[in-house]
Amino acid sequence: MKPPSEMNHNEVLGIELEVLRQEHRDLDLAIAVLAEKSIDHLAVKRLKKKKLHIKDHISRLEDELTPDIIA
């Protein structure tokens, strides 16, 4: 992998996108475990909100990486 100074904008966005996708999957697992054990409903609610925020960020990055094609 190239050092960050040699990477172009799309490569940096691609790496950020993968990191966010992994964090989204990790939150999904954490939410499932907490919800299953019914330990802390407030924590589950906060994690779901964070997961939704990450999903929105992922969507924005995907939109930025996907070129607009006018048909």
Residue pairs with C-beta under 8 A, 6 or more apart in sequence:
2 11
4 12
7 15
10 65
13 61
13 64
13 65
14 65
16 61
17 58
17 61
17 62
17 65
20 54
20 57
20 58
20 61
21 58
23 54
24 51
24 54
24 55
24 58
27 47
27 50
27 51
27 54
28 51
30 47
31 44
31 47
31 48
31 51
34 40
34 43
34 44
34 47
35 44
